[in-house]
């Protein structure tokens, strides 16, 4: 719907309300529909402007049409990925408070997500800066790590995470069950350890 049609619809609703041919509830519904249509129009315009910038950039970069299409597709997938993260967070925010006590763990297991990850998605979806970027259509190139940085929660570095050596050992044992292989692996690791200690 064009901006002109939205304005026309709003004007007609005001006129109909003054004449008494529609109720206040109906006028509010039209107003809400218009607001949603305007937001959608803003998103579409932002997307068109972005596409025009990409086309202009492609001309200056001298990309072939095939390469530029790949760039556009990837940027679109990244944008969609960011939108999906926000959507998942929105759904989690709407449902987790309604879960009965003691069922959250089962819920997270059922969706294949840790509670920690779910909390991050929820924070991302509720963050005003993320919502502003979404409404402005500026989610391109925004991945999960960048979103976490925006909300002030960086992912922990792997070296800060506690290592479960039993699991690591089981993984190695599963891959190298032959005693000769395991002995060779232990010998190589011992040499590396001795070397790092002497350095």
Secondary structure, 3 states (H helix, E strand, C coil): CCHHHHHHHHHHHHHHHHHCCCCHHHHHHHHHHHHHHHHHHHHHHHHHHHHHHHHHHHHHHCCCHHHHHHHHHHHHHHHHHHHHHHHHHHHHHHHHHHCCCCCHHHHHHHHCCCHHHHHHHHHHHHCHHHHHHHHCCCCCCCCHHHHHHHCCCCCCCHHHCCCCHHHHHHHHHHHCCCHHHHHHHHHHHHHHHHHHHHC
